């Protein structure tokens, strides 16, 4: 169910607690709506990006904060949001989470029945990849809020979650127990769950996400955000550009020439045409010089290591899903009408813009491409938050202006609050080795079979 009706704000002073906050996708979304937030993130480099962007951050392990420091969290937070790590559920990952779906549903039931954290934590140790259990943390935070003296046992009013589509069955189970069973203290929610396409909300990228929006019972049934743009249909694109056979192989598929006009047809009625890479990157803005020359992009997404399966899109299409491999996407430009050459690959600024981050967002630390790929697209997040909180539809122009980074003084203060020191991590910060899955979770190598004679 979606709604385009004018909304009244649901909460007088919304404040978001963002779990697994990454480099700040949902926080930037909240910023565009005037909604403050605090993000909890364990990755050091993602925290450096957040500090540079001026975002309130706690450099910590989400599970450890729930166990040991929940009472130190701001009691005024009334919106719980997050996107737990997707590696074990994503088709690009090892699949441990997908294989454990039924077991995870069982843990959800046990949590709602009020079983002790200690017993559940002990049983969770049997999972082959500890990251699989992190999808339970939003529910565990919701329960902990009702047991918190610092919050006067007050539950969160709104919950907003997003993940890869493979997690949709777990969000459906979340919805079932939140509506029918309720939290152990009796609090119930009204919930909506669906898989949404980010390009239908103005993000210049095709990316599907399973989303959950819940409101505490009595606050009104939530609705999904109404799409603002058309969906990108690959078959329709291929039909219009010369590839009509659905089984035609990738190396035979027609790719439009770089100067070929392929903008989606339509009229002025909603929804708007989807936004292309050219829409996002052509014009100079901030320190971005603009990509004036038409280009083709060969992505690594969905190739499974097979170069013949790598997708190719023109700058007049949305980007393929931006992942941690965005820096490996190869960009081709024309020397003349007959010759193309490999041009400059996407900068991190451009990669962020394809995720709908504002230009000049201050990507920092290491593994910046992974930060970009793991982030919630801010424009998509703004639509989710606005629908959840009854706020007006977000204005995309707010995320197309260059981001103003924090001053050195502001950055030092944020890091002092988040890490315990203004210029370094301290002993209270998590260590990356604590999050590395054990060897048993690594995908086994397939044995090579001798070719048939």
C-alpha beads as a LAMMPS data file, in Angstrom:
LAMMPS data file: protein, C-alpha beads

453 atoms
452 bonds

1 atom types
1 bond types

-500.0 500.0 xlo xhi
-500.0 500.0 ylo yhi
-500.0 500.0 zlo zhi

Masses

1 110.0

Atoms # bond

1 1 1 0.000 0.000 0.000
2 1 1 1.331 3.409 -0.973
3 1 1 0.068 6.904 -0.326
4 1 1 0.541 10.278 -1.988
5 1 1 -1.867 12.139 0.287
6 1 1 -0.664 15.159 2.224
7 1 1 0.574 14.055 5.618
8 1 1 0.623 15.440 9.109
9 1 1 3.839 14.832 11.038
10 1 1 3.486 11.708 13.120
11 1 1 5.893 12.755 15.884
12 1 1 6.575 16.206 17.332
13 1 1 10.319 15.606 17.655
14 1 1 11.494 12.569 15.707
15 1 1 14.989 11.350 16.565
16 1 1 16.505 8.392 14.722
17 1 1 18.744 5.753 16.259
18 1 1 20.465 4.291 13.194
19 1 1 21.894 0.792 13.669
20 1 1 24.647 -0.424 11.306
21 1 1 24.787 3.179 10.126
22 1 1 27.605 2.788 7.594
23 1 1 28.921 6.020 6.056
24 1 1 25.629 7.804 6.650
25 1 1 22.966 7.034 4.039
26 1 1 19.988 7.161 6.410
27 1 1 21.533 9.985 8.433
28 1 1 21.966 12.106 5.291
29 1 1 18.347 11.246 4.470
30 1 1 17.272 12.457 7.902
31 1 1 19.376 15.593 7.524
32 1 1 17.515 16.455 4.299
33 1 1 14.231 16.156 6.221
34 1 1 15.396 18.064 9.296
35 1 1 15.381 14.887 11.428
36 1 1 18.358 14.403 13.807
37 1 1 20.007 11.028 14.272
38 1 1 22.718 9.086 16.035
39 1 1 24.423 6.310 14.091
40 1 1 26.117 3.244 15.567
41 1 1 28.807 1.827 13.287
42 1 1 31.664 -0.603 13.956
43 1 1 33.815 0.032 10.856
44 1 1 36.566 2.558 11.522
45 1 1 36.728 3.966 7.995
46 1 1 32.953 4.398 7.773
47 1 1 33.130 6.292 11.070
48 1 1 35.882 8.543 9.690
49 1 1 33.579 9.362 6.773
50 1 1 30.734 10.097 9.189
51 1 1 32.910 12.377 11.347
52 1 1 34.105 14.228 8.228
53 1 1 30.469 14.662 7.169
54 1 1 29.503 16.069 10.566
55 1 1 27.255 13.166 11.610
56 1 1 26.748 12.156 15.242
57 1 1 28.327 8.734 15.575
58 1 1 29.092 6.046 18.112
59 1 1 32.013 3.892 16.969
60 1 1 30.859 0.648 18.498
61 1 1 29.512 -2.825 17.914
62 1 1 25.706 -2.749 17.753
63 1 1 25.375 -5.978 19.742
64 1 1 27.829 -4.834 22.421
65 1 1 26.006 -1.520 22.891
66 1 1 22.721 -3.364 23.403
67 1 1 24.300 -5.682 25.971
68 1 1 26.517 -3.260 27.845
69 1 1 25.674 0.379 27.101
70 1 1 22.031 0.675 26.105
71 1 1 21.326 2.999 29.047
72 1 1 23.832 5.507 27.674
73 1 1 21.878 5.988 24.422
74 1 1 19.789 9.152 24.016
75 1 1 16.432 8.461 25.705
76 1 1 14.694 10.851 23.306
77 1 1 15.282 8.531 20.330
78 1 1 11.848 7.410 19.140
79 1 1 12.632 6.046 15.657
80 1 1 14.641 2.843 15.279
81 1 1 16.217 2.375 11.859
82 1 1 18.866 0.272 10.246
83 1 1 20.102 -2.100 7.599
84 1 1 21.953 -5.056 9.145
85 1 1 24.949 -6.382 7.175
86 1 1 23.762 -8.179 4.070
87 1 1 26.752 -10.349 3.177
88 1 1 25.281 -13.628 4.401
89 1 1 21.903 -12.962 2.729
90 1 1 23.032 -11.266 -0.483
91 1 1 23.376 -13.319 -3.660
92 1 1 26.892 -11.893 -3.813
93 1 1 27.730 -13.390 -0.423
94 1 1 28.275 -16.915 0.857
95 1 1 24.609 -17.630 1.497
96 1 1 24.855 -18.671 5.152
97 1 1 21.995 -16.358 6.064
98 1 1 19.753 -17.605 3.248
99 1 1 20.374 -21.171 4.377
100 1 1 19.515 -20.266 7.988
101 1 1 16.238 -18.395 7.322
102 1 1 13.997 -20.896 9.130
103 1 1 16.332 -21.013 12.105
104 1 1 16.429 -17.217 12.336
105 1 1 12.621 -17.149 12.302
106 1 1 12.745 -19.459 15.305
107 1 1 14.977 -17.018 17.154
108 1 1 12.470 -14.247 16.408
109 1 1 9.741 -16.323 18.072
110 1 1 11.930 -16.985 21.100
111 1 1 12.757 -13.302 21.506
112 1 1 9.089 -12.342 21.391
113 1 1 8.311 -14.948 24.020
114 1 1 10.743 -13.190 26.347
115 1 1 13.424 -15.875 26.463
116 1 1 16.645 -14.712 28.127
117 1 1 19.307 -13.001 26.057
118 1 1 21.989 -15.216 27.564
119 1 1 20.374 -18.430 26.364
120 1 1 19.709 -17.051 22.895
121 1 1 23.248 -15.684 22.608
122 1 1 24.637 -19.095 23.506
123 1 1 22.576 -20.795 20.807
124 1 1 23.471 -18.146 18.214
125 1 1 27.101 -19.217 18.548
126 1 1 26.204 -22.328 16.559
127 1 1 25.555 -20.288 13.390
128 1 1 28.255 -20.779 10.774
129 1 1 28.582 -17.007 10.244
130 1 1 27.980 -14.674 13.223
131 1 1 26.798 -11.889 10.888
132 1 1 23.649 -13.913 10.166
133 1 1 22.417 -13.161 13.695
134 1 1 22.789 -9.402 13.249
135 1 1 19.456 -9.266 11.426
136 1 1 17.902 -9.907 14.861
137 1 1 19.431 -6.786 16.430
138 1 1 16.651 -4.304 15.476
139 1 1 14.127 -6.564 17.215
140 1 1 16.407 -6.964 20.220
141 1 1 16.774 -3.166 20.451
142 1 1 12.995 -2.761 20.257
143 1 1 12.594 -5.200 23.148
144 1 1 15.414 -3.648 25.179
145 1 1 13.785 -0.216 24.899
146 1 1 10.767 -1.520 26.832
147 1 1 13.106 -2.643 29.649
148 1 1 15.198 0.543 29.828
149 1 1 14.939 2.672 33.005
150 1 1 16.618 5.543 31.157
151 1 1 13.738 5.503 28.637
152 1 1 11.136 4.870 31.344
153 1 1 10.441 1.611 29.470
154 1 1 9.124 3.607 26.511
155 1 1 9.041 1.641 23.206
156 1 1 10.149 3.067 19.888
157 1 1 7.266 4.700 18.060
158 1 1 8.503 3.905 14.559
159 1 1 10.771 1.242 13.062
160 1 1 12.304 1.512 9.561
161 1 1 14.429 -1.334 8.190
162 1 1 15.918 -2.103 4.773
163 1 1 17.935 -4.991 3.405
164 1 1 18.575 -7.079 0.295
165 1 1 15.456 -8.789 -1.156
166 1 1 16.491 -12.176 0.266
167 1 1 15.679 -10.827 3.752
168 1 1 12.047 -10.101 2.823
169 1 1 10.808 -13.390 4.422
170 1 1 12.379 -12.315 7.721
171 1 1 10.791 -8.864 7.518
172 1 1 7.458 -10.606 6.848
173 1 1 8.004 -12.674 9.975
174 1 1 8.958 -9.516 11.895
175 1 1 5.637 -8.041 10.742
176 1 1 3.676 -11.106 11.810
177 1 1 5.012 -11.185 15.352
178 1 1 4.987 -7.399 15.829
179 1 1 1.316 -7.263 14.829
180 1 1 -0.013 -10.514 16.292
181 1 1 2.254 -11.400 19.228
182 1 1 3.681 -8.049 20.211
183 1 1 6.816 -7.355 22.206
184 1 1 7.143 -9.168 25.536
185 1 1 5.704 -6.122 27.352
186 1 1 2.590 -6.217 25.129
187 1 1 3.505 -3.383 22.725
188 1 1 2.185 -4.046 19.240
189 1 1 2.843 -2.404 15.900
190 1 1 1.155 -2.035 12.557
191 1 1 3.566 -2.982 9.799
192 1 1 3.989 -2.835 6.030
193 1 1 6.640 -4.819 4.121
194 1 1 7.585 -4.884 0.454
195 1 1 10.481 -5.014 -2.010
196 1 1 11.016 -1.624 -3.651
197 1 1 13.137 -0.468 -6.597
198 1 1 15.316 2.535 -5.837
199 1 1 15.141 3.969 -9.368
200 1 1 11.403 4.530 -8.822
201 1 1 12.365 7.107 -6.173
202 1 1 14.798 9.082 -8.317
203 1 1 18.018 7.208 -7.523
204 1 1 20.053 6.901 -10.782
205 1 1 20.644 3.211 -10.163
206 1 1 18.712 -0.056 -10.299
207 1 1 18.735 -1.553 -6.818
208 1 1 16.030 -3.620 -5.098
209 1 1 15.570 -3.468 -1.336
210 1 1 13.302 -5.267 1.103
211 1 1 11.835 -2.637 3.433
212 1 1 9.810 -2.700 6.639
213 1 1 7.980 0.281 8.128
214 1 1 6.282 -0.179 11.502
215 1 1 4.318 2.211 13.689
216 1 1 3.330 1.598 17.273
217 1 1 -0.336 0.665 17.442
218 1 1 -2.448 3.787 17.869
219 1 1 -0.238 5.958 15.645
220 1 1 -1.969 4.923 12.420
221 1 1 -1.207 2.245 9.873
222 1 1 1.970 2.994 7.911
223 1 1 2.106 3.192 4.133
224 1 1 4.932 2.729 1.689
225 1 1 6.252 5.804 -0.108
226 1 1 4.573 6.351 -3.460
227 1 1 6.978 6.019 -6.409
228 1 1 7.998 9.285 -8.015
229 1 1 9.701 7.831 -11.110
230 1 1 9.079 5.030 -13.571
231 1 1 10.724 1.662 -13.112
232 1 1 13.552 0.632 -15.407
233 1 1 12.546 -2.360 -17.513
234 1 1 15.504 -4.043 -19.188
235 1 1 13.330 -5.919 -21.687
236 1 1 11.599 -2.714 -22.731
237 1 1 14.941 -0.952 -23.068
238 1 1 16.314 -3.767 -25.229
239 1 1 13.149 -3.839 -27.350
240 1 1 13.353 -0.137 -28.023
241 1 1 17.049 -0.337 -28.809
242 1 1 17.204 -3.376 -31.018
243 1 1 17.399 -6.355 -28.664
244 1 1 14.013 -8.034 -28.926
245 1 1 14.945 -11.657 -28.310
246 1 1 14.974 -12.365 -24.566
247 1 1 17.345 -15.300 -25.011
248 1 1 19.824 -13.408 -27.147
249 1 1 23.279 -13.831 -25.654
250 1 1 25.061 -10.924 -24.026
251 1 1 27.765 -10.730 -26.681
252 1 1 25.109 -10.480 -29.397
253 1 1 22.973 -7.878 -27.609
254 1 1 22.785 -4.524 -29.330
255 1 1 24.242 -1.685 -27.278
256 1 1 23.182 1.795 -28.404
257 1 1 25.893 4.031 -29.788
258 1 1 27.149 6.679 -27.425
259 1 1 25.424 9.517 -29.279
260 1 1 22.151 7.652 -29.822
261 1 1 19.138 9.300 -28.230
262 1 1 17.499 6.799 -25.898
263 1 1 15.755 8.907 -23.273
264 1 1 12.521 7.273 -22.102
265 1 1 9.455 8.654 -23.796
266 1 1 6.534 10.029 -21.842
267 1 1 4.550 13.110 -20.949
268 1 1 4.502 15.507 -18.042
269 1 1 2.299 13.273 -15.872
270 1 1 3.702 11.426 -12.892
271 1 1 5.662 9.318 -12.486
272 1 1 8.729 10.958 -13.964
273 1 1 11.202 9.076 -16.180
274 1 1 13.876 7.218 -14.261
275 1 1 17.136 9.143 -13.834
276 1 1 20.145 8.062 -15.856
277 1 1 23.859 8.156 -15.106
278 1 1 24.051 11.133 -17.448
279 1 1 21.394 12.957 -15.407
280 1 1 23.473 12.432 -12.282
281 1 1 26.987 13.051 -13.604
282 1 1 26.948 15.231 -16.738
283 1 1 26.793 18.682 -15.149
284 1 1 29.665 20.159 -13.123
285 1 1 28.779 20.681 -9.477
286 1 1 31.042 21.419 -6.525
287 1 1 34.427 19.839 -7.240
288 1 1 32.865 17.410 -9.737
289 1 1 33.949 18.589 -13.211
290 1 1 31.084 16.841 -14.987
291 1 1 31.203 13.985 -17.484
292 1 1 30.451 15.721 -20.746
293 1 1 31.452 12.915 -23.115
294 1 1 28.890 10.109 -23.587
295 1 1 30.070 6.819 -22.129
296 1 1 29.418 3.103 -21.734
297 1 1 29.918 1.244 -18.454
298 1 1 30.829 -2.410 -18.109
299 1 1 30.016 -3.503 -14.587
300 1 1 31.123 -6.497 -12.535
301 1 1 27.669 -6.862 -11.051
302 1 1 26.069 -10.233 -11.626
303 1 1 28.998 -11.580 -13.625
304 1 1 29.982 -14.346 -11.158
305 1 1 33.524 -13.894 -12.387
306 1 1 32.548 -14.595 -15.992
307 1 1 33.556 -11.625 -18.208
308 1 1 31.015 -12.688 -20.823
309 1 1 28.188 -12.067 -18.372
310 1 1 29.210 -8.557 -17.371
311 1 1 26.471 -6.082 -18.124
312 1 1 27.023 -3.030 -20.291
313 1 1 24.922 0.116 -19.986
314 1 1 25.069 3.504 -21.628
315 1 1 25.130 6.763 -19.759
316 1 1 21.478 7.154 -20.757
317 1 1 20.478 4.253 -18.490
318 1 1 20.513 4.007 -14.712
319 1 1 23.655 2.516 -13.219
320 1 1 23.678 -1.152 -12.367
321 1 1 23.519 -1.835 -8.638
322 1 1 26.384 0.045 -7.016
323 1 1 28.353 -2.429 -4.930
324 1 1 31.771 -2.476 -3.317
325 1 1 33.113 -3.282 -6.778
326 1 1 32.093 0.079 -8.236
327 1 1 35.766 1.027 -8.611
328 1 1 36.150 -1.932 -11.004
329 1 1 33.419 -0.736 -13.366
330 1 1 35.118 0.046 -16.699
331 1 1 34.069 3.263 -18.450
332 1 1 34.479 3.603 -22.242
333 1 1 34.387 6.866 -24.183
334 1 1 34.474 7.635 -27.928
335 1 1 37.627 8.889 -29.636
336 1 1 35.539 9.213 -32.779
337 1 1 32.411 7.579 -34.163
338 1 1 34.248 4.302 -34.814
339 1 1 36.754 4.032 -31.990
340 1 1 36.178 3.840 -28.241
341 1 1 38.808 3.879 -25.537
342 1 1 38.858 3.211 -21.830
343 1 1 38.187 6.461 -20.035
344 1 1 38.599 7.398 -16.383
345 1 1 36.740 5.129 -13.994
346 1 1 34.218 6.493 -11.550
347 1 1 35.709 8.564 -8.762
348 1 1 34.369 7.990 -5.265
349 1 1 32.561 11.308 -5.590
350 1 1 30.824 10.036 -8.734
351 1 1 30.109 6.631 -7.191
352 1 1 28.480 8.365 -4.244
353 1 1 26.395 10.522 -6.571
354 1 1 25.131 7.374 -8.322
355 1 1 23.989 6.285 -4.853
356 1 1 22.257 9.724 -4.532
357 1 1 24.769 11.058 -1.981
358 1 1 25.330 14.802 -2.358
359 1 1 28.331 15.885 -4.423
360 1 1 31.550 16.312 -2.416
361 1 1 30.451 13.942 0.316
362 1 1 33.713 13.459 2.273
363 1 1 34.530 9.780 1.744
364 1 1 37.387 8.967 4.130
365 1 1 39.528 6.118 5.374
366 1 1 40.106 2.908 3.458
367 1 1 37.812 0.663 1.386
368 1 1 35.845 3.689 0.234
369 1 1 34.251 1.783 -2.663
370 1 1 32.931 -0.753 -0.149
371 1 1 31.521 2.070 1.965
372 1 1 29.702 3.473 -1.047
373 1 1 28.337 0.078 -2.088
374 1 1 27.139 -0.817 1.424
375 1 1 25.316 2.465 2.002
376 1 1 21.597 3.118 1.923
377 1 1 20.916 5.491 -1.015
378 1 1 20.056 8.724 0.853
379 1 1 17.247 9.754 -1.510
380 1 1 15.626 6.336 -1.103
381 1 1 16.112 6.569 2.664
382 1 1 14.493 10.018 2.689
383 1 1 11.398 8.589 0.988
384 1 1 11.237 5.769 3.559
385 1 1 11.580 8.137 6.520
386 1 1 9.101 10.658 5.137
387 1 1 6.490 7.923 4.645
388 1 1 7.158 6.447 8.085
389 1 1 6.975 9.812 9.856
390 1 1 4.166 11.427 7.866
391 1 1 6.437 14.115 6.458
392 1 1 6.171 15.800 3.047
393 1 1 7.770 14.013 0.119
394 1 1 11.524 14.813 0.050
395 1 1 12.830 17.303 -2.468
396 1 1 15.603 15.626 -4.493
397 1 1 17.257 18.990 -5.083
398 1 1 18.286 19.013 -1.423
399 1 1 20.638 16.084 -2.121
400 1 1 22.102 17.549 -5.313
401 1 1 23.833 20.442 -3.611
402 1 1 27.476 19.975 -2.541
403 1 1 27.788 18.666 0.998
404 1 1 29.423 20.973 3.506
405 1 1 31.967 18.918 5.476
406 1 1 32.614 19.370 9.156
407 1 1 35.344 21.730 10.292
408 1 1 38.412 20.249 11.964
409 1 1 37.060 21.414 15.329
410 1 1 33.673 19.804 14.676
411 1 1 35.301 16.612 13.456
412 1 1 37.482 16.392 16.564
413 1 1 34.460 16.871 18.839
414 1 1 32.441 14.215 16.982
415 1 1 35.308 11.735 17.199
416 1 1 35.859 12.487 20.856
417 1 1 32.195 11.629 21.474
418 1 1 32.232 8.613 19.178
419 1 1 35.626 7.073 19.910
420 1 1 36.667 8.547 23.249
421 1 1 39.504 10.676 21.814
422 1 1 39.589 13.533 19.323
423 1 1 42.317 12.112 17.086
424 1 1 42.327 8.317 17.467
425 1 1 40.339 5.241 18.331
426 1 1 40.517 4.040 21.937
427 1 1 40.126 0.759 23.728
428 1 1 36.349 1.120 23.725
429 1 1 36.254 0.997 19.898
430 1 1 35.702 -2.377 18.216
431 1 1 38.420 -4.196 16.299
432 1 1 37.830 -5.454 12.742
433 1 1 39.041 -8.933 13.682
434 1 1 36.082 -9.259 16.033
435 1 1 33.704 -9.133 13.054
436 1 1 35.532 -11.514 10.712
437 1 1 33.490 -14.704 10.172
438 1 1 35.179 -17.974 11.082
439 1 1 36.669 -20.166 8.350
440 1 1 33.636 -22.473 8.417
441 1 1 31.544 -19.705 6.849
442 1 1 33.734 -19.371 3.794
443 1 1 32.182 -20.716 0.652
444 1 1 33.835 -24.032 -0.230
445 1 1 35.703 -24.136 -3.465
446 1 1 34.192 -26.165 -6.253
447 1 1 36.359 -28.995 -7.419
448 1 1 37.412 -28.761 -11.004
449 1 1 36.263 -31.666 -13.105
450 1 1 38.293 -32.935 -15.998
451 1 1 36.686 -32.162 -19.371
452 1 1 34.847 -34.991 -20.999
453 1 1 36.719 -36.717 -23.789

Bonds

1 1 1 2
2 1 2 3
3 1 3 4
4 1 4 5
5 1 5 6
6 1 6 7
7 1 7 8
8 1 8 9
9 1 9 10
10 1 10 11
11 1 11 12
12 1 12 13
13 1 13 14
14 1 14 15
15 1 15 16
16 1 16 17
17 1 17 18
18 1 18 19
19 1 19 20
20 1 20 21
21 1 21 22
22 1 22 23
23 1 23 24
24 1 24 25
25 1 25 26
26 1 26 27
27 1 27 28
28 1 28 29
29 1 29 30
30 1 30 31
31 1 31 32
32 1 32 33
33 1 33 34
34 1 34 35
35 1 35 36
36 1 36 37
37 1 37 38
38 1 38 39
39 1 39 40
40 1 40 41
41 1 41 42
42 1 42 43
43 1 43 44
44 1 44 45
45 1 45 46
46 1 46 47
47 1 47 48
48 1 48 49
49 1 49 50
50 1 50 51
51 1 51 52
52 1 52 53
53 1 53 54
54 1 54 55
55 1 55 56
56 1 56 57
57 1 57 58
58 1 58 59
59 1 59 60
60 1 60 61
61 1 61 62
62 1 62 63
63 1 63 64
64 1 64 65
65 1 65 66
66 1 66 67
67 1 67 68
68 1 68 69
69 1 69 70
70 1 70 71
71 1 71 72
72 1 72 73
73 1 73 74
74 1 74 75
75 1 75 76
76 1 76 77
77 1 77 78
78 1 78 79
79 1 79 80
80 1 80 81
81 1 81 82
82 1 82 83
83 1 83 84
84 1 84 85
85 1 85 86
86 1 86 87
87 1 87 88
88 1 88 89
89 1 89 90
90 1 90 91
91 1 91 92
92 1 92 93
93 1 93 94
94 1 94 95
95 1 95 96
96 1 96 97
97 1 97 98
98 1 98 99
99 1 99 100
100 1 100 101
101 1 101 102
102 1 102 103
103 1 103 104
104 1 104 105
105 1 105 106
106 1 106 107
107 1 107 108
108 1 108 109
109 1 109 110
110 1 110 111
111 1 111 112
112 1 112 113
113 1 113 114
114 1 114 115
115 1 115 116
116 1 116 117
117 1 117 118
118 1 118 119
119 1 119 120
120 1 120 121
121 1 121 122
122 1 122 123
123 1 123 124
124 1 124 125
125 1 125 126
126 1 126 127
127 1 127 128
128 1 128 129
129 1 129 130
130 1 130 131
131 1 131 132
132 1 132 133
133 1 133 134
134 1 134 135
135 1 135 136
136 1 136 137
137 1 137 138
138 1 138 139
139 1 139 140
140 1 140 141
141 1 141 142
142 1 142 143
143 1 143 144
144 1 144 145
145 1 145 146
146 1 146 147
147 1 147 148
148 1 148 149
149 1 149 150
150 1 150 151
151 1 151 152
152 1 152 153
153 1 153 154
154 1 154 155
155 1 155 156
156 1 156 157
157 1 157 158
158 1 158 159
159 1 159 160
160 1 160 161
161 1 161 162
162 1 162 163
163 1 163 164
164 1 164 165
165 1 165 166
166 1 166 167
167 1 167 168
168 1 168 169
169 1 169 170
170 1 170 171
171 1 171 172
172 1 172 173
173 1 173 174
174 1 174 175
175 1 175 176
176 1 176 177
177 1 177 178
178 1 178 179
179 1 179 180
180 1 180 181
181 1 181 182
182 1 182 183
183 1 183 184
184 1 184 185
185 1 185 186
186 1 186 187
187 1 187 188
188 1 188 189
189 1 189 190
190 1 190 191
191 1 191 192
192 1 192 193
193 1 193 194
194 1 194 195
195 1 195 196
196 1 196 197
197 1 197 198
198 1 198 199
199 1 199 200
200 1 200 201
201 1 201 202
202 1 202 203
203 1 203 204
204 1 204 205
205 1 205 206
206 1 206 207
207 1 207 208
208 1 208 209
209 1 209 210
210 1 210 211
211 1 211 212
212 1 212 213
213 1 213 214
214 1 214 215
215 1 215 216
216 1 216 217
217 1 217 218
218 1 218 219
219 1 219 220
220 1 220 221
221 1 221 222
222 1 222 223
223 1 223 224
224 1 224 225
225 1 225 226
226 1 226 227
227 1 227 228
228 1 228 229
229 1 229 230
230 1 230 231
231 1 231 232
232 1 232 233
233 1 233 234
234 1 234 235
235 1 235 236
236 1 236 237
237 1 237 238
238 1 238 239
239 1 239 240
240 1 240 241
241 1 241 242
242 1 242 243
243 1 243 244
244 1 244 245
245 1 245 246
246 1 246 247
247 1 247 248
248 1 248 249
249 1 249 250
250 1 250 251
251 1 251 252
252 1 252 253
253 1 253 254
254 1 254 255
255 1 255 256
256 1 256 257
257 1 257 258
258 1 258 259
259 1 259 260
260 1 260 261
261 1 261 262
262 1 262 263
263 1 263 264
264 1 264 265
265 1 265 266
266 1 266 267
267 1 267 268
268 1 268 269
269 1 269 270
270 1 270 271
271 1 271 272
272 1 272 273
273 1 273 274
274 1 274 275
275 1 275 276
276 1 276 277
277 1 277 278
278 1 278 279
279 1 279 280
280 1 280 281
281 1 281 282
282 1 282 283
283 1 283 284
284 1 284 285
285 1 285 286
286 1 286 287
287 1 287 288
288 1 288 289
289 1 289 290
290 1 290 291
291 1 291 292
292 1 292 293
293 1 293 294
294 1 294 295
295 1 295 296
296 1 296 297
297 1 297 298
298 1 298 299
299 1 299 300
300 1 300 301
301 1 301 302
302 1 302 303
303 1 303 304
304 1 304 305
305 1 305 306
306 1 306 307
307 1 307 308
308 1 308 309
309 1 309 310
310 1 310 311
311 1 311 312
312 1 312 313
313 1 313 314
314 1 314 315
315 1 315 316
316 1 316 317
317 1 317 318
318 1 318 319
319 1 319 320
320 1 320 321
321 1 321 322
322 1 322 323
323 1 323 324
324 1 324 325
325 1 325 326
326 1 326 327
327 1 327 328
328 1 328 329
329 1 329 330
330 1 330 331
331 1 331 332
332 1 332 333
333 1 333 334
334 1 334 335
335 1 335 336
336 1 336 337
337 1 337 338
338 1 338 339
339 1 339 340
340 1 340 341
341 1 341 342
342 1 342 343
343 1 343 344
344 1 344 345
345 1 345 346
346 1 346 347
347 1 347 348
348 1 348 349
349 1 349 350
350 1 350 351
351 1 351 352
352 1 352 353
353 1 353 354
354 1 354 355
355 1 355 356
356 1 356 357
357 1 357 358
358 1 358 359
359 1 359 360
360 1 360 361
361 1 361 362
362 1 362 363
363 1 363 364
364 1 364 365
365 1 365 366
366 1 366 367
367 1 367 368
368 1 368 369
369 1 369 370
370 1 370 371
371 1 371 372
372 1 372 373
373 1 373 374
374 1 374 375
375 1 375 376
376 1 376 377
377 1 377 378
378 1 378 379
379 1 379 380
380 1 380 381
381 1 381 382
382 1 382 383
383 1 383 384
384 1 384 385
385 1 385 386
386 1 386 387
387 1 387 388
388 1 388 389
389 1 389 390
390 1 390 391
391 1 391 392
392 1 392 393
393 1 393 394
394 1 394 395
395 1 395 396
396 1 396 397
397 1 397 398
398 1 398 399
399 1 399 400
400 1 400 401
401 1 401 402
402 1 402 403
403 1 403 404
404 1 404 405
405 1 405 406
406 1 406 407
407 1 407 408
408 1 408 409
409 1 409 410
410 1 410 411
411 1 411 412
412 1 412 413
413 1 413 414
414 1 414 415
415 1 415 416
416 1 416 417
417 1 417 418
418 1 418 419
419 1 419 420
420 1 420 421
421 1 421 422
422 1 422 423
423 1 423 424
424 1 424 425
425 1 425 426
426 1 426 427
427 1 427 428
428 1 428 429
429 1 429 430
430 1 430 431
431 1 431 432
432 1 432 433
433 1 433 434
434 1 434 435
435 1 435 436
436 1 436 437
437 1 437 438
438 1 438 439
439 1 439 440
440 1 440 441
441 1 441 442
442 1 442 443
443 1 443 444
444 1 444 445
445 1 445 446
446 1 446 447
447 1 447 448
448 1 448 449
449 1 449 450
450 1 450 451
451 1 451 452
452 1 452 453
